[in-house]
Amino acid sequence: MLFISTDEGSSFQRQPISFTPDTVVFHPKEEDKLLAYCKEGRLFASTDLGRKWTLLQERVTKDKVFWSVSGVDVDPDLVHMEMQDTSGGYLYVTCLIQNCSDKMVTAQFLGKIDHNSLLVQDDYIFVKVTTGNRTKHYVSYRRNEFVQMRFPKYALPKDVQIVSTDENQVFLALQEWYQTDTYNLYQSDPQGIYYSIVLENVRSTKQPEENVLVDILEVRGIKGVFLANQKIDGKVTTLITYNKGQSWDLLAPPMTDMNGKPITCKAPDCHLHLHLRWADNPYVSGTVHTKDSAPGLIMGAGNLGSKLVEYKEEMYITSDCGKTWRQVFEEEHHILYLDHGGVIVAIKDTSIPLKILKFSIDEGQTWSVHNFTSTSVFVDGLLSEPGDETLVMTVFGHISYRSDWELVKVDFRQSFPLQCTESDYESWQLTDMQGEKCIMGQEQSFRKRKDTAFCIKGKSYTSALNTKPCQCTEKDFSCDYGFERSQTEGSRCFADFWHNPDSPPEDCHLGQTYESSTGYRKVISNICEGGLNKQQSAKQHNCPLLPPKGLQVGIKGQMLAVAPGDDITFIVHQEQGDTSSTKYQVDLGDGVRAIYQNLTVTDEPIQHRYENPGVYKVTVKAENMAGHDEATMYIQVAAPLQKVHLEMVPITGRNHEVNLTAIVLPTEANLSVFNWWIGENLQSTLTLQNSLLTRFPESGEFSVTVQASNGRSMVQDTRTVRVYDNFQVIPLRFSTNLDRFNPNIPEWREDIGQVVTKIITKNTGVPLDSLVTVVNPGLPTTADLYVLPLDSKPAKRSVFVDKRIPAIIQALNSNNVSFVVRGGLQVLVMLADPNAGLNAIESTSTEAKTGYGGAAGGPGVWALAAIFLISLIATGSFILYKFKRNPLGNRNIYAQMHNEKEQEMTSPVNHSEDTQHIIQGEEFIDDDLDSQTLGNHSGVVLSINSRELHSYLTS
């Protein structure tokens, strides 16, 4: 619910709206126009004081919405905003509140900007762009083209905070690469482009939500006066400047305390230091309070000593703009100025409830106490009625933490029955700490009400009395860009090692002239006349023909990967050298070439479109009579990726090599890069190929994720692999009629695999969760049936008979596994090779070959082994143990590798038995069976030590 007042707060009306505003921004000139920001990023506008709202834009950055600036922006209904585009980047755009759709917004900065970096203030607009771990700051002066802000070459700013943009100059705090909790203060030329340092090591503090506060305060009422807290070697001291940073001084301590007793604090060992914190509560004054309509009046909390002490917050006041100070309270107070500072109201900053306030009508010389309420309240804030001349204020707070707000109006008008006349005022002259009257090139006199006059200053009161220009002196000049003030030679400015004062500027063209800097420039808004001129010795030079240098070529939007058919605008930039007489040869890499004249001056767009995928080399050569330069870039033209499918076996053995393959769609997509994540490891493996070989050293279930990217897009797929110490694999084939229905896509293969698994389960009774059928890519259509290990294992390390395998083989050999495809066509599932051996895979420390027909050797090896075993049986070297079942079925060999590297051969169980009964019974061979027993195909377990077999074969 929003409450609207249409008559300066005397009455409020309830105004229902369809959204919840997070911030409301009033138009600075037209009070009926409002902007409302929602937490979801939506921005609404109203032109009738909130009665009707229109959605302007979505995806707008909070606190980065600005009304038009009067006298600078042409249209008063213009809105500046930072908004997110569809790709996730941020843009600086403008629009009119009457029509602010996506098609009607205008991008004012070429390319994307950093999030939360837009600032519109007075004549200036600021944005920043970070690329390659380097941040560049840009400024637009009076809505002209954006230009990169020029700081000292090796300042390498980590952060920039705008302090002031008054009087055609930018005053900012810059944190350089070597600073952690301090900033350096810089001031600019009128366009806000070139910056020179004015004070080093100003303290900063980081607030919640990463907000940074720099201890610099512009004193309102008198231009050019700033307070700053400097931190050197952990010691914080307060400094004041009267000339926009050209010179700084410590604050003089008062002569007496608040009781009139002499103070032992004497300069240069002891000074006054002030806390320069902003208040978290917008309805209280903070630690220092100044006001435009009360020039020279400063009231703040601080302490006396050699440095600022955090826990000391005594209150001090000055009425001559910081030259002399008086102590007024021993504790911090919230301050409110009424009637142009004619009444100063102070309420103690405390967490306990209050019912008294203090006020002074003689600029803090004496204070009176007033009971503003009969019941003590917790004070939340102070408000005054509109207008600097008001004598009516409101104290608002709450009686308890559960109660509603209490508002108490305090009216001082009854104490001032008369309007002030000229005889009620006296004058005072502004001077700095040394008593210098000429400040910012002029002498300034102000008037204030006499201490004995009890009258109202009123709406017509003006504080300025008269001004008188002064002759220019050393103090009226600051160091120019590229120069710094000497620490050992007084106020002399000397050139930094990286700066050549005689070098021509970047925009210097043949036939023009330029002036080399003397190292000094007049302080902006300084109005001194005649006298010393530190700039008059500047030399005039003719602009030479400079060779092109620092040539750069880029793409609008900063993308180096585009899609076929995209419209591309190339941007050519030249950092140094002549541009008017330079020819630019452009080769776009696909046979298109052109020659341009004055390319970087006219900003003639180079637009092109690549039709075919590939990599194109774009070359720009700049050449004039003095020299040449060349810039090259490579453009990747690739269709956006649509999908990636991860091909991999779902089951594998521990330490077995697994091939991971990423199939990218469209198949003609090129220039893709692949990132692989295996298991819980956050560190990815980067490959340029679409496949990766890996191993899983532990058993269990692991996820594998692949991301494919080509600069234009990124796609991802995830699969799960189960790793076992042992399992069986039965290769399968299908009747050939399935091949003509095989589209060779992953989804089809997955569906066929699930159908086969269900049919085998139905025919054999083998549990569904112990079987996995994987259909392989390509033709002819084949598959692998994975038989997973049982949960229950033998108590001892003895060979057991897995009675699932014979049942599955019997079902396959009996042609019982089939399914129907399109048109009622019956598809038969069979063993890939009915006469080959069956593999049982078990993890070992050495690599095992996983395929049907040879787990640890080929069919020939097992044939020789069979002959060898039969000969052993014939000679009676071993005792034969027979099962009670009759021999039936085929003679497939069951081969299994063990961790102990033993290899055993067993014959299938008797197929005449009831299959379902066999599986559910899970009968095992007697644990006391001799581990070296051999038998024939009629049901005898054959076992031989792998070393013995190896010795026989090698001999």
DOVOZA-827888 format. One record per residue (C-alpha): z, y, x. Coordinates in steps of 0.25 Angstrom, whole numbers. Example, Ala and Ser with C-alpha at 12.3 -4.5 7.8 and 13.67 -1.06 7.14 Angstrom:
BEGIN
pz	py	px
31	-18	49
29	-4	55
***
This chain:
BEGIN
pz	py	px
0	0	0
-4	14	5
3	27	1
-5	39	1
0	54	1
-10	65	-4
-1	77	-2
5	76	12
16	65	9
22	72	-4
18	60	-12
12	46	-10
3	37	-18
2	22	-17
-12	18	-13
-16	4	-14
-26	-1	-4
-33	-15	-2
-29	-16	13
-17	-15	22
-19	-3	31
-13	-5	45
-17	10	50
-21	22	42
-29	33	50
-30	47	44
-42	56	46
-37	67	55
-44	78	47
-47	72	33
-34	67	28
-40	59	16
-47	50	25
-40	37	30
-43	25	39
-35	12	37
-35	1	46
-30	-13	42
-25	-24	52
-37	-33	49
-46	-22	56
-52	-16	43
-53	-1	42
-53	7	29
-56	21	26
-52	31	15
-57	45	12
-47	48	0
-34	46	7
-33	31	5
-37	30	-10
-49	22	-7
-52	14	6
-65	9	12
-66	-2	22
-73	4	34
-73	-8	44
-67	-21	48
-63	-26	62
-58	-12	66
-48	-11	78
-34	-5	73
-31	9	78
-45	11	83
-50	19	71
-52	34	72
-56	45	63
-67	55	68
-62	66	77
-64	80	71
-74	88	79
-79	76	87
-84	66	77
-95	72	67
-91	65	55
-76	65	50
-78	52	43
-81	45	56
-72	33	60
-71	28	75
-66	13	76
-66	1	85
-70	-11	78
-73	-26	81
-87	-31	80
-92	-45	76
-91	-50	90
-77	-47	92
-79	-34	100
-75	-20	97
-84	-8	95
-81	7	93
-88	11	80
-88	23	71
-92	24	56
-90	34	44
-80	30	34
-90	31	23
-98	19	29
-92	11	40
-99	-3	38
-103	-11	50
-117	-6	49
-112	9	49
-102	9	61
-108	15	74
-104	9	87
-100	21	96
-98	13	109
-109	4	115
-103	-10	116
-90	-16	113
-76	-9	116
-63	-15	120
-54	-18	108
-44	-7	104
-51	3	114
-57	14	105
-50	28	105
-55	40	98
-48	53	101
-52	67	100
-65	69	108
-65	55	114
-68	41	111
-63	30	120
-66	15	121
-65	4	132
-74	-8	136
-69	-19	144
-79	-28	151
-77	-37	163
-62	-34	164
-66	-19	166
-63	-9	155
-71	4	154
-67	15	146
-77	24	138
-75	38	132
-84	46	122
-82	61	122
-85	68	109
-92	56	104
-102	56	116
-107	43	122
-96	34	128
-94	36	143
-85	27	153
-72	34	156
-71	37	171
-58	34	178
-55	33	193
-64	22	198
-53	12	201
-43	16	190
-48	3	183
-40	6	170
-33	-5	163
-29	4	151
-32	18	146
-24	26	136
-29	39	131
-18	50	131
-25	62	127
-39	68	123
-35	82	121
-43	94	125
-56	86	130
-49	77	140
-44	63	140
-30	60	145
-28	45	147
-19	35	154
-26	24	162
-19	12	167
-26	8	180
-27	-6	186
-15	-5	195
-5	0	184
3	-8	174
13	1	167
7	15	170
-5	23	168
-13	34	175
-16	47	167
-31	52	168
-38	64	162
-53	66	159
-64	75	159
-68	81	145
-77	70	142
-66	59	145
-74	52	155
-69	56	169
-54	54	172
-44	59	183
-30	54	185
-18	64	181
-6	55	182
-3	41	187
7	31	183
11	35	169
20	25	162
15	16	151
22	6	142
16	-6	134
19	-7	119
19	-18	110
4	-22	106
0	-18	120
0	-3	117
2	5	130
10	18	130
8	28	142
19	38	144
10	50	143
12	61	132
4	73	128
13	84	125
8	90	112
7	105	110
2	109	124
-11	104	130
-10	97	143
4	93	143
8	78	145
20	70	148
19	57	156
29	47	162
25	42	176
29	29	181
30	27	196
38	16	203
44	13	190
50	27	188
45	35	176
45	50	176
40	60	166
29	70	170
23	82	162
9	89	164
5	102	158
-10	101	163
-15	88	158
-10	80	170
-15	89	182
0	90	186
13	83	182
27	86	183
41	80	180
49	85	168
60	95	172
74	90	168
83	99	159
93	108	165
104	104	155
107	92	146
108	93	131
122	98	131
118	110	141
125	103	153
117	104	167
109	91	170
109	86	185
94	81	183
86	90	193
72	89	198
65	83	206
75	71	205
77	71	190
67	75	178
66	73	163
58	61	159
53	58	145
50	45	137
35	46	133
35	35	123
28	35	109
36	31	97
33	18	91
37	24	77
26	35	74
36	43	66
45	46	78
41	55	89
43	46	101
50	50	114
43	63	116
39	73	105
28	84	106
20	92	95
8	100	95
14	111	87
26	112	96
21	115	110
30	113	122
40	105	113
43	91	119
54	83	116
56	69	122
66	58	126
69	55	141
79	56	152
82	64	165
81	58	178
72	53	189
64	44	179
63	40	165
73	31	159
69	22	148
83	22	140
86	37	141
80	45	130
87	59	130
79	69	122
73	82	129
65	93	124
56	104	130
50	116	123
42	121	135
33	109	136
41	102	146
45	112	156
60	112	152
68	101	144
81	100	137
89	88	133
92	87	118
96	73	115
102	61	122
94	51	114
80	50	109
76	57	96
64	57	87
58	71	86
51	78	76
45	93	77
45	101	65
39	116	63
31	115	76
43	111	84
52	121	77
61	110	72
64	98	81
69	86	73
76	74	81
81	61	76
88	51	86
80	39	89
90	28	86
90	15	78
103	19	70
102	26	57
103	42	57
105	53	47
104	65	57
93	72	64
93	84	74
84	96	74
81	108	82
75	121	79
75	127	93
67	117	101
79	108	104
88	118	109
98	115	98
99	103	88
104	102	74
108	89	66
104	86	52
108	75	43
94	71	37
100	60	28
114	56	23
111	41	26
107	37	40
93	31	41
86	24	52
75	34	56
61	29	56
53	42	58
52	57	57
40	64	49
37	78	47
28	84	36
14	88	40
12	100	48
19	105	61
26	116	54
34	107	44
49	107	44
50	95	35
52	81	41
56	67	36
65	56	42
62	42	37
69	29	40
77	19	33
92	17	30
92	2	33
81	-7	39
79	-13	25
78	0	17
66	9	14
62	21	22
71	34	19
64	47	21
72	60	23
65	73	23
71	84	32
67	99	29
70	109	39
63	121	32
76	126	26
81	129	40
69	138	43
68	149	32
58	158	39
44	158	45
44	161	60
38	174	64
33	178	78
47	184	82
52	170	80
44	164	92
44	165	107
34	161	117
35	151	129
25	148	140
20	135	144
23	132	159
23	119	167
34	113	175
32	123	187
31	135	177
16	136	178
11	144	166
-4	141	168
-5	127	161
-19	121	158
-25	134	163
-17	143	154
-4	150	150
1	145	137
12	152	128
18	146	116
28	151	106
40	145	100
51	148	90
63	155	95
75	147	95
82	157	86
71	157	76
73	149	63
60	149	57
48	140	53
36	141	63
27	136	51
13	132	50
7	144	57
15	142	70
7	141	83
13	138	96
3	143	106
5	158	109
-6	162	120
-13	156	132
-18	162	145
-28	156	154
-24	154	169
-32	154	182
-35	140	186
-26	133	197
-25	120	203
-17	114	191
-29	117	182
-37	106	189
-36	91	189
-43	81	198
-57	77	194
-62	63	191
-62	55	204
-52	63	210
-36	62	212
-25	72	215
-20	70	229
-5	65	230
-3	72	244
-12	85	243
-7	92	231
-16	93	219
-29	90	227
-39	81	220
-47	71	229
-58	61	226
-55	47	224
-61	37	234
-71	32	224
-76	45	219
-87	54	226
-86	68	220
-100	72	225
-107	60	218
-115	64	206
-111	60	192
-117	48	185
-125	56	176
-131	65	187
-146	66	186
-156	71	195
-158	86	193
-144	88	188
-132	93	196
-118	89	197
-105	95	202
-96	87	211
-81	87	208
-71	95	216
-61	85	212
-55	94	201
-57	97	187
-51	107	178
-40	102	168
-47	100	155
-42	111	145
-37	119	156
-42	134	153
-38	140	167
-48	151	171
-52	156	185
-43	153	197
-45	140	205
-57	132	202
-56	118	208
-69	114	203
-78	126	208
-81	119	222
-88	108	215
-102	106	221
-115	105	213
-125	93	216
-138	89	212
-139	76	205
-146	66	215
-155	55	211
-146	44	211
-150	29	211
-146	21	199
-133	14	201
-124	5	192
-135	1	183
-131	-8	172
-138	-15	161
-131	-21	149
-132	-25	134
-127	-17	122
-115	-25	117
-112	-30	131
-118	-44	128
-125	-52	138
-128	-64	129
-137	-61	117
-145	-70	107
-160	-71	106
-165	-59	98
-153	-50	100
-156	-35	101
-151	-31	115
-149	-17	120
-148	-16	135
-140	-5	141
-143	1	155
-132	9	162
-132	16	175
-119	20	182
-125	30	192
-138	36	197
-149	44	191
-154	39	177
-164	50	173
-174	46	184
-172	31	185
-181	20	179
-175	7	173
-183	-6	174
-177	-16	163
-181	-30	163
-175	-38	151
-178	-52	157
-188	-57	147
-200	-50	151
-196	-36	145
-196	-25	155
-195	-10	154
-193	3	162
-184	14	157
-182	29	162
-169	36	160
-163	23	154
-148	26	155
-150	40	151
-158	38	138
-150	26	134
-163	20	130
-160	6	124
-166	-6	130
-167	-16	118
-172	-30	119
-171	-44	113
-172	-58	119
-178	-68	111
-176	-81	119
-163	-87	124
-161	-86	139
-155	-77	151
-162	-64	153
-161	-55	166
-161	-40	162
-163	-31	174
-163	-16	174
-168	-8	187
-165	7	188
-172	14	199
-175	29	203
-179	36	216
-165	34	222
-162	19	220
-161	8	210
-152	-1	203
-153	-14	195
-145	-21	184
-146	-35	179
-140	-43	167
-143	-56	161
-144	-58	146
-141	-72	140
-149	-74	127
-144	-85	119
-143	-89	105
-128	-89	100
-122	-103	100
-120	-109	87
-112	-122	90
-107	-131	100
-104	-146	99
-95	-153	108
-100	-167	111
-89	-176	117
-84	-190	115
-71	-190	106
-65	-201	113
-63	-203	128
-55	-210	139
-45	-204	148
-51	-198	161
-65	-202	155
-76	-192	158
-80	-185	145
-93	-177	143
-91	-164	134
-104	-159	129
-106	-146	121
-119	-145	112
-122	-131	109
-130	-126	97
-141	-120	97
-145	-130	107
-154	-120	114
-142	-111	117
-141	-108	132
-132	-101	141
-119	-107	135
-106	-109	142
-96	-119	139
-81	-119	139
-73	-132	137
-59	-134	133
-53	-147	135
-39	-151	129
-29	-140	129
-34	-134	142
-37	-119	139
-45	-118	152
-59	-121	148
-70	-127	157
-83	-119	157
-97	-125	159
-111	-121	158
-115	-135	154
-113	-140	140
-105	-152	145
-92	-155	152
-87	-168	158
-72	-170	157
-61	-180	157
-48	-181	149
-36	-186	158
-27	-189	146
-28	-196	133
-26	-189	120
-34	-180	111
-41	-167	117
-50	-156	112
-62	-151	119
-68	-138	116
-81	-132	121
-86	-117	119
-100	-114	121
-104	-99	123
-117	-92	127
-112	-77	127
-117	-75	113
-108	-85	106
-98	-96	108
-96	-109	100
-85	-120	102
-83	-135	98
-71	-144	100
-70	-159	100
-58	-168	102
-58	-180	112
-48	-191	112
-44	-197	125
-39	-212	126
-35	-221	137
-44	-232	131
-53	-234	120
-66	-242	116
-80	-237	114
-90	-245	106
-104	-239	107
-112	-239	94
-126	-238	90
-133	-236	76
-145	-241	69
-157	-233	73
-159	-227	59
-148	-218	62
-155	-210	73
-165	-203	64
-153	-197	56
-146	-193	69
-147	-177	70
-139	-178	83
-128	-168	79
-113	-169	81
-109	-169	66
-119	-181	63
-113	-189	75
-99	-186	70
-102	-191	56
-109	-203	61
-97	-207	70
-87	-205	59
-95	-214	49
-96	-225	60
-81	-225	63
-78	-226	48
-87	-237	46
-81	-245	58
-67	-243	53
-71	-247	39
-77	-260	44
-67	-264	55
-54	-258	50
-52	-251	63
-44	-238	61
-53	-225	60
-45	-217	69
-47	-227	81
-62	-226	80
-72	-215	84
-87	-215	83
-95	-205	91
-110	-204	89
-117	-200	102
-127	-189	102
-142	-192	103
-151	-204	99
-150	-215	97
-137	-214	89
-126	-220	96
-111	-219	95
-98	-224	102
-86	-230	94
-73	-226	100
-62	-236	98
-49	-229	100
-36	-236	106
-26	-241	96
-12	-233	95
-4	-246	97
-6	-252	111
-1	-265	117
13	-265	123
8	-271	136
-4	-269	145
-12	-280	139
-26	-282	134
-26	-281	119
-38	-284	109
-43	-271	102
-47	-278	89
-54	-266	84
-66	-268	94
-71	-281	89
-70	-277	74
-78	-265	77
-89	-273	85
-89	-283	74
-92	-273	64
-103	-267	72
-109	-280	75
-108	-284	61
-116	-272	57
-105	-267	48
-105	-253	53
-116	-245	46
-117	-232	38
-128	-225	29
-136	-213	33
-146	-205	26
-154	-212	15
-145	-224	15
-149	-229	29
-139	-239	35
-135	-236	49
-129	-247	57
-119	-245	68
-119	-255	80
-114	-258	93
-122	-251	104
-123	-264	112
-117	-276	105
-118	-284	118
-111	-274	127
-97	-273	130
-87	-264	123
-80	-253	131
-66	-250	131
-62	-237	138
-49	-235	145
-45	-223	154
-45	-226	168
-43	-218	181
-58	-221	184
-70	-217	176
-74	-227	165
-87	-229	159
-86	-227	144
-98	-234	137
-101	-246	129
-104	-258	138
-96	-255	151
-82	-248	152
-80	-252	166
-93	-258	170
-107	-262	165
-111	-274	157
-116	-281	169
-102	-280	175
-96	-286	163
-106	-297	163
-102	-301	177
-88	-300	173
-90	-310	161
-97	-320	170
-86	-319	180
-76	-321	169
-83	-333	164
-84	-340	177
-69	-338	179
-67	-344	165
-75	-356	169
-67	-359	182
-54	-359	174
-48	-348	182
-42	-341	170
-35	-347	158
-42	-344	145
-34	-339	133
-42	-340	119
-39	-332	107
-38	-340	94
-50	-333	88
-64	-340	88
-75	-333	97
-85	-325	89
-92	-312	91
-100	-305	102
-97	-305	117
-94	-290	119
-85	-287	131
-73	-278	129
-70	-271	142
-58	-262	144
-54	-254	156
-39	-252	158
-31	-242	166
-27	-253	176
-42	-255	178
-42	-269	172
-55	-273	164
-54	-284	154
-64	-291	145
-61	-297	131
-70	-303	121
-70	-298	106
-61	-304	96
-65	-314	86
-73	-307	75
-71	-318	65
-57	-313	63
-54	-303	52
-57	-289	59
-47	-281	50
-36	-291	54
-39	-290	68
-39	-275	69
-26	-273	61
-19	-285	69
-22	-279	83
-19	-292	89
-17	-292	104
-18	-302	115
-5	-308	120
1	-299	130
4	-311	139
-11	-314	140
-14	-315	155
-21	-302	159
-31	-310	168
-36	-319	156
-50	-322	154
-57	-327	142
-71	-329	136
-78	-322	124
-70	-330	114
-58	-321	114
-52	-323	127
-48	-310	134
-54	-309	148
-48	-300	158
-50	-298	173
-45	-288	183
-54	-277	186
-52	-278	201
-56	-293	201
-68	-290	193
-72	-279	202
-70	-288	214
-79	-299	208
-90	-289	204
-91	-282	218
-90	-295	226
***
